[in-house]
């Protein structure tokens, strides 16, 4: 088996030219696009067109125009001369046209509804995520407010300080001699005491 491979290599190397070699697929480049038999279309453009048609079919204007066309059709094929009539009394062609219109309208409406459902699903997902973020932010702020209330409960407020000072003033006023006790206020301390503390 090994001699056959070597012989093949020698034949390809010695007698092959660039035109006779089999083309190799290059892995570092994308494949060229294949030709398709059917024409290609943009699904988004087709979806937008179907939504426009579905919106128009769902309006009163469409119903009025369709009613006018059917009345004109029927009157023309009843009152016109025989040579100008194109759809005699059973109105088979009118029935065919209405059936064709209905058979195209139903899938177009379904396509438009599917696109609307997809948009609604995306909007609901975004709303759900936004609600989750809002709930998380609200819980965080609630915890922060609770921590601030706990912290403020331990802080001396202006009203508390005022009540303490008023109590101290009442206590001083209630003394019989009216004099302050030495050492109650820092200014009453003697200078010698400062030296002792050092």
N, CA and C atoms as an extended XYZ file, in Angstrom:
594
Properties=species:S:1:pos:R:3:atomname:S:1:resname:S:1:resid:I:1 pbc="F F F"
N         0.819       -1.185        0.000 N   UNK     1
C         0.000        0.000        0.000 CA  UNK     1
C         0.867        1.254        0.000 C   UNK     1
N         1.964        1.225        0.734 N   UNK     2
C         2.855        2.387        0.782 CA  UNK     2
C         3.474        2.676       -0.575 C   UNK     2
N         3.915        1.622       -1.374 N   UNK     3
C         4.480        1.943       -2.674 CA  UNK     3
C         3.463        2.577       -3.606 C   UNK     3
N         2.182        2.224       -3.490 N   UNK     4
C         1.177        2.836       -4.365 CA  UNK     4
C         1.038        4.317       -4.074 C   UNK     4
N         1.072        4.649       -2.791 N   UNK     5
C         0.955        6.063       -2.431 CA  UNK     5
C         2.133        6.861       -2.961 C   UNK     5
N         3.319        6.293       -2.810 N   UNK     6
C         4.496        7.003       -3.302 CA  UNK     6
C         4.432        7.193       -4.810 C   UNK     6
N         3.958        6.181       -5.522 N   UNK     7
C         3.849        6.295       -6.978 CA  UNK     7
C         2.840        7.360       -7.377 C   UNK     7
N         1.783        7.443       -6.634 N   UNK     8
C         0.757        8.456       -6.930 CA  UNK     8
C         1.315        9.843       -6.680 C   UNK     8
N         2.066        9.983       -5.601 N   UNK     9
C         2.650       11.290       -5.316 CA  UNK     9
C         3.616       11.709       -6.423 C   UNK     9
N         4.377       10.748       -6.875 N   UNK    10
C         5.347       11.072       -7.919 CA  UNK    10
C         4.635       11.472       -9.203 C   UNK    10
N         3.555       10.767       -9.538 N   UNK    11
C         2.846       11.094      -10.774 CA  UNK    11
C         2.223       12.474      -10.702 C   UNK    11
N         1.620       12.798       -9.550 N   UNK    12
C         0.985       14.101       -9.422 CA  UNK    12
C         2.036       15.196       -9.462 C   UNK    12
N         3.149       14.956       -8.786 N   UNK    13
C         4.178       15.988       -8.721 CA  UNK    13
C         4.869       16.184      -10.059 C   UNK    13
N         5.106       15.104      -10.790 N   UNK    14
C         5.890       15.256      -12.008 CA  UNK    14
C         5.057       15.673      -13.208 C   UNK    14
N         3.859       15.095      -13.403 N   UNK    15
C         3.133       15.363      -14.632 CA  UNK    15
C         1.955       16.290      -14.497 C   UNK    15
N         1.576       16.714      -13.275 N   UNK    16
C         0.368       17.517      -13.108 CA  UNK    16
C         0.683       18.992      -13.280 C   UNK    16
N        -0.252       19.674      -13.844 N   UNK    17
C        -0.159       21.131      -13.937 CA  UNK    17
C        -1.276       21.733      -13.106 C   UNK    17
N        -1.265       23.032      -12.994 N   UNK    18
C        -2.279       23.703      -12.181 CA  UNK    18
C        -3.674       23.494      -12.748 C   UNK    18
N        -3.767       23.349      -14.064 N   UNK    19
C        -5.081       23.177      -14.684 CA  UNK    19
C        -5.619       21.772      -14.479 C   UNK    19
N        -4.759       20.778      -14.364 N   UNK    20
C        -5.228       19.396      -14.256 CA  UNK    20
C        -5.436       18.952      -12.819 C   UNK    20
N        -4.908       19.677      -11.849 N   UNK    21
C        -5.099       19.288      -10.446 CA  UNK    21
C        -6.542       19.525      -10.016 C   UNK    21
N        -6.997       18.660       -9.117 N   UNK    22
C        -8.341       18.837       -8.571 CA  UNK    22
C        -8.330       20.044       -7.635 C   UNK    22
N        -9.318       20.900       -7.733 N   UNK    23
C        -9.326       22.080       -6.852 CA  UNK    23
C        -9.561       21.668       -5.403 C   UNK    23
N        -8.752       22.204       -4.548 N   UNK    24
C        -8.887       21.922       -3.122 CA  UNK    24
C        -9.760       22.997       -2.482 C   UNK    24
N       -10.529       22.571       -1.505 N   UNK    25
C       -11.327       23.568       -0.783 CA  UNK    25
C       -10.441       24.215        0.273 C   UNK    25
N       -10.450       25.508        0.276 N   UNK    26
C        -9.648       26.240        1.242 CA  UNK    26
C       -10.476       26.456        2.497 C   UNK    26
N        -9.888       26.119        3.620 N   UNK    27
C       -10.597       26.230        4.880 CA  UNK    27
C       -10.492       27.622        5.485 C   UNK    27
N        -9.574       28.434        4.974 N   UNK    28
C        -9.415       29.773        5.529 CA  UNK    28
C       -10.311       30.805        4.837 C   UNK    28
N       -11.079       30.398        3.847 N   UNK    29
C       -11.967       31.304        3.131 CA  UNK    29
C       -13.385       30.744        3.134 C   UNK    29
N       -14.373       31.616        3.157 N   UNK    30
C       -15.745       31.116        3.122 CA  UNK    30
C       -16.083       30.543        1.757 C   UNK    30
N       -17.013       29.625        1.762 N   UNK    31
C       -17.441       29.044        0.491 CA  UNK    31
C       -18.168       30.087       -0.341 C   UNK    31
N       -18.043       29.976       -1.638 N   UNK    32
C       -18.821       30.912       -2.468 CA  UNK    32
C       -20.310       30.566       -2.357 C   UNK    32
N       -21.165       31.564       -2.447 N   UNK    33
C       -22.592       31.280       -2.305 CA  UNK    33
C       -23.101       30.400       -3.448 C   UNK    33
N       -23.953       29.460       -3.078 N   UNK    34
C       -24.523       28.570       -4.095 CA  UNK    34
C       -25.678       29.265       -4.792 C   UNK    34
N       -25.840       28.950       -6.045 N   UNK    35
C       -26.975       29.503       -6.769 CA  UNK    35
C       -28.226       28.737       -6.384 C   UNK    35
N       -29.284       29.487       -6.161 N   UNK    36
C       -30.537       28.866       -5.766 CA  UNK    36
C       -31.525       28.929       -6.916 C   UNK    36
N       -32.362       27.932       -6.944 N   UNK    37
C       -33.370       27.874       -8.005 CA  UNK    37
C       -34.493       28.867       -7.703 C   UNK    37
N       -34.940       28.873       -6.457 N   UNK    38
C       -36.027       29.778       -6.079 CA  UNK    38
C       -35.472       31.163       -5.762 C   UNK    38
N       -36.246       32.194       -6.035 N   UNK    39
C       -35.773       33.547       -5.687 CA  UNK    39
C       -35.769       33.743       -4.176 C   UNK    39
N       -34.861       34.576       -3.712 N   UNK    40
C       -34.774       34.868       -2.285 CA  UNK    40
C       -35.489       36.182       -1.998 C   UNK    40
N       -36.063       36.277       -0.798 N   UNK    41
C       -36.714       37.510       -0.377 CA  UNK    41
C       -36.403       37.756        1.085 C   UNK    41
N       -36.542       38.971        1.427 N   UNK    42
C       -36.282       39.369        2.804 CA  UNK    42
C       -37.513       39.042        3.650 C   UNK    42
N       -37.388       38.158        4.647 N   UNK    43
C       -38.568       37.813        5.447 CA  UNK    43
C       -39.136       39.006        6.221 C   UNK    43
N       -38.262       39.948        6.612 N   UNK    44
C       -38.762       41.122        7.329 CA  UNK    44
C       -39.632       41.990        6.428 C   UNK    44
N       -39.178       42.178        5.185 N   UNK    45
C       -39.953       42.997        4.249 CA  UNK    45
C       -41.292       42.330        3.961 C   UNK    45
N       -41.274       41.011        3.783 N   UNK    46
C       -42.514       40.282        3.529 CA  UNK    46
C       -43.440       40.366        4.743 C   UNK    46
N       -42.867       40.281        5.942 N   UNK    47
C       -43.674       40.399        7.158 CA  UNK    47
C       -44.290       41.776        7.303 C   UNK    47
N       -43.502       42.830        6.985 N   UNK    48
C       -44.057       44.189        7.064 CA  UNK    48
C       -45.187       44.381        6.064 C   UNK    48
N       -45.006       43.820        4.839 N   UNK    49
C       -46.051       43.922        3.828 CA  UNK    49
C       -47.316       43.199        4.290 C   UNK    49
N       -47.146       42.020        4.873 N   UNK    50
C       -48.317       41.276        5.351 CA  UNK    50
C       -49.030       42.032        6.467 C   UNK    50
N       -48.267       42.717        7.325 N   UNK    51
C       -48.908       43.497        8.384 CA  UNK    51
C       -49.687       44.670        7.817 C   UNK    51
N       -49.141       45.324        6.794 N   UNK    52
C       -49.872       46.427        6.163 CA  UNK    52
C       -51.180       45.938        5.561 C   UNK    52
N       -51.097       44.804        4.851 N   UNK    53
C       -52.305       44.264        4.223 CA  UNK    53
C       -53.318       43.864        5.287 C   UNK    53
N       -52.854       43.202        6.349 N   UNK    54
C       -53.763       42.778        7.420 CA  UNK    54
C       -54.400       43.982        8.101 C   UNK    54
N       -53.631       45.064        8.287 N   UNK    55
C       -54.207       46.261        8.894 CA  UNK    55
C       -55.264       46.874        7.977 C   UNK    55
N       -54.986       46.869        6.665 N   UNK    56
C       -55.950       47.434        5.722 CA  UNK    56
C       -57.212       46.579        5.663 C   UNK    56
N       -57.058       45.247        5.687 N   UNK    57
C       -58.226       44.359        5.628 CA  UNK    57
C       -59.097       44.545        6.868 C   UNK    57
N       -58.496       44.900        7.973 N   UNK    58
C       -59.260       45.066        9.212 CA  UNK    58
C       -59.882       46.430        9.391 C   UNK    58
N       -59.924       47.242        8.350 N   UNK    59
C       -60.503       48.585        8.476 CA  UNK    59
C       -61.882       48.648        7.839 C   UNK    59
N       -62.625       49.664        8.211 N   UNK    60
C       -63.935       49.888        7.600 CA  UNK    60
C       -63.812       50.309        6.151 C   UNK    60
N       -62.709       50.988        5.809 N   UNK    61
C       -62.497       51.415        4.433 CA  UNK    61
C       -62.464       50.211        3.489 C   UNK    61
N       -61.782       49.134        3.928 N   UNK    62
C       -61.719       47.925        3.095 CA  UNK    62
C       -63.114       47.339        2.891 C   UNK    62
N       -63.897       47.293        3.968 N   UNK    63
C       -65.252       46.752        3.848 CA  UNK    63
C       -66.106       47.589        2.897 C   UNK    63
N       -65.986       48.915        2.984 N   UNK    64
C       -66.757       49.788        2.091 CA  UNK    64
C       -66.338       49.566        0.649 C   UNK    64
N       -65.021       49.553        0.374 N   UNK    65
C       -64.544       49.356       -0.998 CA  UNK    65
C       -64.948       47.979       -1.529 C   UNK    65
N       -64.858       46.959       -0.696 N   UNK    66
C       -65.227       45.614       -1.148 CA  UNK    66
C       -66.724       45.552       -1.451 C   UNK    66
N       -67.528       46.175       -0.617 N   UNK    67
C       -68.972       46.203       -0.868 CA  UNK    67
C       -69.280       46.936       -2.161 C   UNK    67
N       -68.611       48.068       -2.387 N   UNK    68
C       -68.832       48.829       -3.624 CA  UNK    68
C       -68.433       48.004       -4.836 C   UNK    68
N       -67.300       47.320       -4.770 N   UNK    69
C       -66.844       46.509       -5.906 CA  UNK    69
C       -67.835       45.381       -6.183 C   UNK    69
N       -68.328       44.725       -5.157 N   UNK    70
C       -69.269       43.612       -5.367 CA  UNK    70
C       -70.584       44.131       -5.957 C   UNK    70
N       -71.083       45.269       -5.443 N   UNK    71
C       -72.330       45.831       -5.984 CA  UNK    71
C       -72.159       46.219       -7.444 C   UNK    71
N       -71.043       46.895       -7.752 N   UNK    72
C       -70.784       47.273       -9.158 CA  UNK    72
C       -70.653       46.031      -10.022 C   UNK    72
N       -69.978       45.023       -9.545 N   UNK    73
C       -69.794       43.767      -10.277 CA  UNK    73
C       -71.150       43.140      -10.608 C   UNK    73
N       -71.991       43.004       -9.568 N   UNK    74
C       -73.293       42.349       -9.755 CA  UNK    74
C       -74.171       43.186      -10.689 C   UNK    74
N       -74.244       44.510      -10.465 N   UNK    75
C       -75.070       45.362      -11.317 CA  UNK    75
C       -74.577       45.361      -12.762 C   UNK    75
N       -73.287       45.396      -12.942 N   UNK    76
C       -72.736       45.383      -14.300 CA  UNK    76
C       -73.119       44.091      -15.021 C   UNK    76
N       -72.992       42.974      -14.352 N   UNK    77
C       -73.264       41.694      -15.005 CA  UNK    77
C       -74.767       41.388      -15.114 C   UNK    77
N       -75.612       42.195      -14.470 N   UNK    78
C       -77.054       42.041      -14.652 CA  UNK    78
C       -77.559       43.017      -15.711 C   UNK    78
N       -77.129       44.283      -15.627 N   UNK    79
C       -77.715       45.338      -16.466 CA  UNK    79
C       -76.956       45.587      -17.766 C   UNK    79
N       -75.711       45.180      -17.857 N   UNK    80
C       -74.919       45.491      -19.064 CA  UNK    80
C       -75.394       44.638      -20.237 C   UNK    80
N       -75.105       45.073      -21.474 N   UNK    81
C       -75.448       44.246      -22.644 CA  UNK    81
C       -74.704       42.908      -22.587 C   UNK    81
N       -75.254       41.907      -23.239 N   UNK    82
C       -74.694       40.543      -23.183 CA  UNK    82
C       -73.251       40.489      -23.649 C   UNK    82
N       -72.882       41.328      -24.600 N   UNK    83
C       -71.506       41.284      -25.112 CA  UNK    83
C       -70.503       41.834      -24.099 C   UNK    83
N       -70.947       42.693      -23.169 N   UNK    84
C       -70.046       43.297      -22.178 CA  UNK    84
C       -70.042       42.557      -20.849 C   UNK    84
N       -70.935       41.595      -20.661 N   UNK    85
C       -70.969       40.839      -19.406 CA  UNK    85
C       -69.776       39.888      -19.364 C   UNK    85
N       -69.097       39.849      -18.264 N   UNK    86
C       -67.959       38.925      -18.132 CA  UNK    86
C       -68.210       37.859      -17.075 C   UNK    86
N       -69.336       37.979      -16.316 N   UNK    87
C       -69.654       36.988      -15.294 CA  UNK    87
C       -71.181       36.894      -15.218 C   UNK    87
N       -71.737       35.867      -15.859 N   UNK    88
C       -73.200       35.714      -15.930 CA  UNK    88
C       -73.782       35.414      -14.550 C   UNK    88
N       -75.103       35.257      -14.484 N   UNK    89
C       -75.876       35.244      -13.244 CA  UNK    89
C       -75.315       34.424      -12.085 C   UNK    89
N       -74.892       33.184      -12.202 N   UNK    90
C       -74.468       32.558      -10.943 CA  UNK    90
C       -73.227       33.227      -10.353 C   UNK    90
N       -72.626       34.132      -11.106 N   UNK    91
C       -71.453       34.894      -10.647 CA  UNK    91
C       -70.344       33.966      -10.152 C   UNK    91
N       -69.987       33.024      -10.965 N   UNK    92
C       -68.955       32.049      -10.597 CA  UNK    92
C       -67.594       32.731      -10.470 C   UNK    92
N       -67.319       33.658      -11.380 N   UNK    93
C       -66.027       34.350      -11.326 CA  UNK    93
C       -65.923       35.217      -10.067 C   UNK    93
N       -67.036       35.855       -9.661 N   UNK    94
C       -67.051       36.641       -8.426 CA  UNK    94
C       -66.808       35.735       -7.221 C   UNK    94
N       -67.447       34.571       -7.218 N   UNK    95
C       -67.245       33.624       -6.124 CA  UNK    95
C       -65.790       33.175       -6.065 C   UNK    95
N       -65.208       32.911       -7.241 N   UNK    96
C       -63.799       32.509       -7.300 CA  UNK    96
C       -62.889       33.628       -6.785 C   UNK    96
N       -63.167       34.870       -7.174 N   UNK    97
C       -62.341       36.000       -6.739 CA  UNK    97
C       -62.439       36.187       -5.219 C   UNK    97
N       -63.667       36.071       -4.681 N   UNK    98
C       -63.826       36.229       -3.231 CA  UNK    98
C       -63.160       35.090       -2.468 C   UNK    98
N       -63.252       33.870       -3.004 N   UNK    99
C       -62.586       32.730       -2.352 CA  UNK    99
C       -61.076       32.908       -2.374 C   UNK    99
N       -60.556       33.381       -3.519 N   UNK   100
C       -59.113       33.609       -3.630 CA  UNK   100
C       -58.666       34.698       -2.658 C   UNK   100
N       -59.459       35.761       -2.567 N   UNK   101
C       -59.132       36.845       -1.640 CA  UNK   101
C       -59.141       36.332       -0.198 C   UNK   101
N       -60.114       35.508        0.151 N   UNK   102
C       -60.196       34.970        1.514 CA  UNK   102
C       -59.048       34.001        1.791 C   UNK   102
N       -58.679       33.198        0.775 N   UNK   103
C       -57.597       32.231        0.989 CA  UNK   103
C       -56.248       32.925        1.156 C   UNK   103
N       -56.076       34.114        0.610 N   UNK   104
C       -54.841       34.864        0.826 CA  UNK   104
C       -54.914       35.722        2.084 C   UNK   104
N       -56.100       36.195        2.412 N   UNK   105
C       -56.237       37.083        3.570 CA  UNK   105
C       -55.975       36.329        4.869 C   UNK   105
N       -56.453       35.092        4.964 N   UNK   106
C       -56.292       34.340        6.217 CA  UNK   106
C       -54.821       34.115        6.567 C   UNK   106
N       -53.975       33.609        5.648 N   UNK   107
C       -52.559       33.444        6.030 CA  UNK   107
C       -51.844       34.767        6.304 C   UNK   107
N       -52.225       35.825        5.561 N   UNK   108
C       -51.587       37.125        5.815 CA  UNK   108
C       -51.940       37.628        7.216 C   UNK   108
N       -53.189       37.451        7.610 N   UNK   109
C       -53.594       37.871        8.949 CA  UNK   109
C       -52.888       37.035       10.005 C   UNK   109
N       -52.775       35.726        9.768 N   UNK   110
C       -52.070       34.863       10.724 CA  UNK   110
C       -50.597       35.250       10.837 C   UNK   110
N       -49.968       35.568        9.699 N   UNK   111
C       -48.563       35.987        9.725 CA  UNK   111
C       -48.408       37.283       10.521 C   UNK   111
N       -49.317       38.220       10.288 N   UNK   112
C       -49.259       39.483       11.037 CA  UNK   112
C       -49.471       39.234       12.533 C   UNK   112
N       -50.384       38.331       12.878 N   UNK   113
C       -50.611       38.016       14.289 CA  UNK   113
C       -49.389       37.354       14.916 C   UNK   113
N       -48.728       36.466       14.164 N   UNK   114
C       -47.518       35.820       14.685 CA  UNK   114
C       -46.428       36.851       14.958 C   UNK   114
N       -46.273       37.791       14.038 N   UNK   115
C       -45.267       38.840       14.248 CA  UNK   115
C       -45.622       39.690       15.466 C   UNK   115
N       -46.916       39.996       15.615 N   UNK   116
C       -47.341       40.780       16.781 CA  UNK   116
C       -47.120       39.995       18.060 C   UNK   116
N       -47.378       38.679       18.025 N   UNK   117
C       -47.125       37.845       19.206 CA  UNK   117
C       -45.648       37.846       19.572 C   UNK   117
N       -44.780       37.787       18.559 N   UNK   118
C       -43.337       37.827       18.832 CA  UNK   118
C       -42.944       39.154       19.479 C   UNK   118
N       -43.488       40.242       18.955 N   UNK   119
C       -43.187       41.556       19.543 CA  UNK   119
C       -43.714       41.640       20.972 C   UNK   119
N       -44.927       41.131       21.191 N   UNK   120
C       -45.496       41.163       22.539 CA  UNK   120
C       -44.660       40.324       23.500 C   UNK   120
N       -44.158       39.181       23.018 N   UNK   121
C       -43.342       38.319       23.873 CA  UNK   121
C       -42.059       39.042       24.274 C   UNK   121
N       -41.430       39.719       23.313 N   UNK   122
C       -40.202       40.463       23.616 CA  UNK   122
C       -40.500       41.595       24.600 C   UNK   122
N       -41.621       42.311       24.374 N   UNK   123
C       -41.986       43.409       25.274 CA  UNK   123
C       -42.280       42.895       26.680 C   UNK   123
N       -42.972       41.760       26.769 N   UNK   124
C       -43.263       41.194       28.087 CA  UNK   124
C       -41.988       40.772       28.801 C   UNK   124
N       -41.047       40.207       28.047 N   UNK   125
C       -39.771       39.799       28.657 CA  UNK   125
C       -39.009       41.024       29.170 C   UNK   125
N       -39.010       42.095       28.366 N   UNK   126
C       -38.340       43.319       28.806 CA  UNK   126
C       -39.033       43.920       30.027 C   UNK   126
N       -40.372       43.900       30.025 N   UNK   127
C       -41.110       44.411       31.183 CA  UNK   127
C       -40.823       43.581       32.432 C   UNK   127
N       -40.739       42.253       32.250 N   UNK   128
C       -40.454       41.383       33.393 CA  UNK   128
C       -39.074       41.690       33.972 C   UNK   128
N       -38.086       41.849       33.082 N   UNK   129
C       -36.742       42.173       33.561 CA  UNK   129
C       -36.713       43.539       34.248 C   UNK   129
N       -37.445       44.503       33.669 N   UNK   130
C       -37.499       45.834       34.283 CA  UNK   130
C       -38.161       45.765       35.652 C   UNK   130
N       -39.222       44.956       35.777 N   UNK   131
C       -39.886       44.806       37.072 CA  UNK   131
C       -38.955       44.150       38.089 C   UNK   131
N       -38.195       43.151       37.643 N   UNK   132
C       -37.246       42.507       38.556 CA  UNK   132
C       -36.199       43.511       39.044 C   UNK   132
N       -35.704       44.349       38.119 N   UNK   133
C       -34.731       45.364       38.524 CA  UNK   133
C       -35.350       46.364       39.494 C   UNK   133
N       -36.604       46.760       39.220 N   UNK   134
C       -37.271       47.717       40.106 CA  UNK   134
C       -37.476       47.118       41.487 C   UNK   134
N       -37.870       45.840       41.539 N   UNK   135
C       -38.069       45.185       42.839 CA  UNK   135
C       -36.745       45.094       43.590 C   UNK   135
N       -35.670       44.740       42.875 N   UNK   136
C       -34.359       44.654       43.524 CA  UNK   136
C       -33.919       46.023       44.047 C   UNK   136
N       -34.139       47.075       43.242 N   UNK   137
C       -33.778       48.429       43.693 CA  UNK   137
C       -34.601       48.839       44.905 C   UNK   137
N       -35.897       48.512       44.881 N   UNK   138
C       -36.764       48.871       46.007 CA  UNK   138
C       -36.332       48.147       47.280 C   UNK   138
N       -36.003       46.860       47.164 N   UNK   139
C       -35.542       46.120       48.337 CA  UNK   139
C       -34.233       46.698       48.879 C   UNK   139
N       -33.334       47.063       47.961 N   UNK   140
C       -32.062       47.661       48.384 CA  UNK   140
C       -32.315       48.976       49.133 C   UNK   140
N       -33.177       49.827       48.551 N   UNK   141
C       -33.460       51.108       49.205 CA  UNK   141
C       -34.148       50.906       50.548 C   UNK   141
N       -35.021       49.894       50.622 N   UNK   142
C       -35.686       49.603       51.898 CA  UNK   142
C       -34.672       49.205       52.960 C   UNK   142
N       -33.724       48.356       52.585 N   UNK   143
C       -32.682       47.951       53.533 CA  UNK   143
C       -31.843       49.150       53.959 C   UNK   143
N       -31.521       50.020       53.008 N   UNK   144
C       -30.714       51.203       53.340 CA  UNK   144
C       -31.468       52.134       54.280 C   UNK   144
N       -32.755       52.331       54.027 N   UNK   145
C       -33.547       53.206       54.898 CA  UNK   145
C       -33.647       52.603       56.301 C   UNK   145
N       -33.836       51.284       56.370 N   UNK   146
C       -33.897       50.631       57.687 CA  UNK   146
C       -32.569       50.795       58.429 C   UNK   146
N       -31.449       50.645       57.702 N   UNK   147
C       -30.139       50.817       58.345 CA  UNK   147
C       -29.959       52.262       58.824 C   UNK   147
N       -30.427       53.232       58.022 N   UNK   148
C       -30.328       54.631       58.450 CA  UNK   148
C       -31.182       54.898       59.683 C   UNK   148
N       -32.381       54.309       59.731 N   UNK   149
C       -33.234       54.505       60.916 CA  UNK   149
C       -32.591       53.914       62.163 C   UNK   149
N       -31.998       52.740       61.995 N   UNK   150
C       -31.317       52.129       63.138 CA  UNK   150
C       -30.148       53.007       63.580 C   UNK   150
N       -29.405       53.510       62.595 N   UNK   151
C       -28.271       54.384       62.926 CA  UNK   151
C       -28.715       55.684       63.567 C   UNK   151
N       -29.819       56.254       63.080 N   UNK   152
C       -30.313       57.504       63.664 CA  UNK   152
C       -30.868       57.302       65.069 C   UNK   152
N       -31.307       56.087       65.356 N   UNK   153
C       -31.810       55.817       66.703 CA  UNK   153
C       -30.714       55.933       67.740 C   UNK   153
N       -29.468       55.735       67.353 N   UNK   154
C       -28.344       55.790       68.284 CA  UNK   154
C       -27.678       57.158       68.310 C   UNK   154
N       -28.064       58.066       67.444 N   UNK   155
C       -27.454       59.398       67.380 CA  UNK   155
C       -28.224       60.351       68.289 C   UNK   155
N       -27.480       61.226       68.936 N   UNK   156
C       -28.107       62.226       69.798 CA  UNK   156
C       -28.708       63.310       68.922 C   UNK   156
N       -30.004       63.507       69.052 N   UNK   157
C       -30.672       64.520       68.248 CA  UNK   157
C       -30.707       65.845       68.987 C   UNK   157
N       -31.103       66.891       68.311 N   UNK   158
C       -31.171       68.228       68.891 CA  UNK   158
C       -32.200       68.273       70.025 C   UNK   158
N       -33.326       67.610       69.811 N   UNK   159
C       -34.359       67.601       70.859 CA  UNK   159
C       -33.869       66.871       72.111 C   UNK   159
N       -33.155       65.777       71.918 N   UNK   160
C       -32.642       65.024       73.075 CA  UNK   160
C       -31.628       65.857       73.843 C   UNK   160
N       -30.733       66.540       73.092 N   UNK   161
C       -29.731       67.397       73.742 CA  UNK   161
C       -30.412       68.541       74.496 C   UNK   161
N       -31.438       69.125       73.886 N   UNK   162
C       -32.155       70.222       74.533 CA  UNK   162
C       -32.819       69.737       75.823 C   UNK   162
N       -33.442       68.570       75.783 N   UNK   163
C       -34.100       68.049       76.992 CA  UNK   163
C       -33.072       67.738       78.087 C   UNK   163
N       -31.897       67.210       77.702 N   UNK   164
C       -30.856       66.925       78.698 CA  UNK   164
C       -30.351       68.206       79.344 C   UNK   164
N       -30.153       69.239       78.516 N   UNK   165
C       -29.691       70.514       79.065 CA  UNK   165
C       -30.740       71.140       79.979 C   UNK   165
N       -32.009       71.036       79.590 N   UNK   166
C       -33.060       71.584       80.444 CA  UNK   166
C       -33.130       70.840       81.776 C   UNK   166
N       -32.958       69.530       81.735 N   UNK   167
C       -32.941       68.758       82.984 CA  UNK   167
C       -31.773       69.196       83.874 C   UNK   167
N       -30.622       69.438       83.263 N   UNK   168
C       -29.451       69.872       84.033 CA  UNK   168
C       -29.678       71.248       84.640 C   UNK   168
N       -30.298       72.136       83.865 N   UNK   169
C       -30.586       73.476       84.383 CA  UNK   169
C       -31.570       73.404       85.545 C   UNK   169
N       -32.582       72.567       85.423 N   UNK   170
C       -33.543       72.408       86.528 CA  UNK   170
C       -32.852       71.870       87.777 C   UNK   170
N       -31.957       70.941       87.569 N   UNK   171
C       -31.228       70.351       88.700 CA  UNK   171
C       -30.386       71.407       89.401 C   UNK   171
N       -29.751       72.283       88.611 N   UNK   172
C       -28.936       73.337       89.216 CA  UNK   172
C       -29.810       74.363       89.935 C   UNK   172
N       -30.963       74.664       89.371 N   UNK   173
C       -31.843       75.658       89.986 CA  UNK   173
C       -32.477       75.129       91.266 C   UNK   173
N       -32.637       73.846       91.380 N   UNK   174
C       -33.294       73.263       92.545 CA  UNK   174
C       -32.370       73.184       93.763 C   UNK   174
N       -31.086       73.425       93.616 N   UNK   175
C       -30.168       73.383       94.763 CA  UNK   175
C       -30.486       74.542       95.703 C   UNK   175
N       -30.434       74.276       96.990 N   UNK   176
C       -30.819       75.321       97.954 CA  UNK   176
C       -29.872       76.513       97.949 C   UNK   176
N       -28.567       76.313       97.812 N   UNK   177
C       -27.644       77.449       97.902 CA  UNK   177
C       -27.520       78.187       96.582 C   UNK   177
N       -28.010       77.588       95.441 N   UNK   178
C       -27.951       78.255       94.139 CA  UNK   178
C       -26.592       78.258       93.511 C   UNK   178
N       -25.616       77.668       94.199 N   UNK   179
C       -24.270       77.602       93.625 CA  UNK   179
C       -24.078       76.274       92.928 C   UNK   179
N       -23.212       76.368       91.951 N   UNK   180
C       -22.886       75.128       91.243 CA  UNK   180
C       -21.870       74.341       92.036 C   UNK   180
N       -21.927       73.075       91.858 N   UNK   181
C       -20.956       72.200       92.511 CA  UNK   181
C       -19.651       72.297       91.741 C   UNK   181
N       -18.502       72.451       92.406 N   UNK   182
C       -17.257       72.538       91.633 CA  UNK   182
C       -16.972       71.222       90.923 C   UNK   182
N       -16.508       71.360       89.718 N   UNK   183
C       -16.155       70.174       88.932 CA  UNK   183
C       -17.269       69.690       88.024 C   UNK   183
N       -18.434       70.378       88.065 N   UNK   184
C       -19.525       69.949       87.177 CA  UNK   184
C       -19.210       70.343       85.754 C   UNK   184
N       -18.680       71.576       85.596 N   UNK   185
C       -18.313       72.044       84.264 CA  UNK   185
C       -16.799       72.040       84.139 C   UNK   185
N       -16.246       71.864       82.978 N   UNK   186
C       -14.790       71.823       82.812 CA  UNK   186
C       -14.099       73.115       83.219 C   UNK   186
N       -14.774       74.272       83.119 N   UNK   187
C       -14.147       75.541       83.492 CA  UNK   187
C       -13.918       75.624       84.997 C   UNK   187
N       -14.665       74.846       85.789 N   UNK   188
C       -14.540       74.876       87.236 CA  UNK   188
C       -13.323       74.116       87.732 C   UNK   188
N       -12.732       73.314       86.884 N   UNK   189
C       -11.583       72.535       87.337 CA  UNK   189
C       -10.397       73.458       87.599 C   UNK   189
N        -9.638       73.146       88.559 N   UNK   190
C        -8.479       73.962       88.864 CA  UNK   190
C        -7.332       73.629       87.925 C   UNK   190
N        -6.422       74.585       87.778 N   UNK   191
C        -5.276       74.368       86.894 CA  UNK   191
C        -4.349       73.288       87.442 C   UNK   191
N        -4.306       73.173       88.778 N   UNK   192
C        -3.424       72.160       89.395 CA  UNK   192
C        -3.876       70.752       89.033 C   UNK   192
N        -5.167       70.594       88.838 N   UNK   193
C        -5.661       69.255       88.497 CA  UNK   193
C        -5.158       68.832       87.131 C   UNK   193
N        -5.057       69.805       86.224 N   UNK   194
C        -4.529       69.495       84.887 CA  UNK   194
C        -3.095       69.014       84.994 C   UNK   194
N        -2.338       69.632       85.900 N   UNK   195
C        -0.946       69.241       86.047 CA  UNK   195
C        -0.877       67.832       86.606 C   UNK   195
N        -1.750       67.522       87.540 N   UNK   196
C        -1.777       66.159       88.111 CA  UNK   196
C        -2.074       65.105       87.061 C   UNK   196
N        -2.970       65.474       86.156 N   UNK   197
C        -3.357       64.503       85.118 CA  UNK   197
C        -2.200       64.191       84.184 C   UNK   197
N        -1.278       65.097       84.039 N   UNK   198
C        -0.165       64.853       83.127 CA  UNK   198
C         0.741       63.848       83.753 C   UNK   198
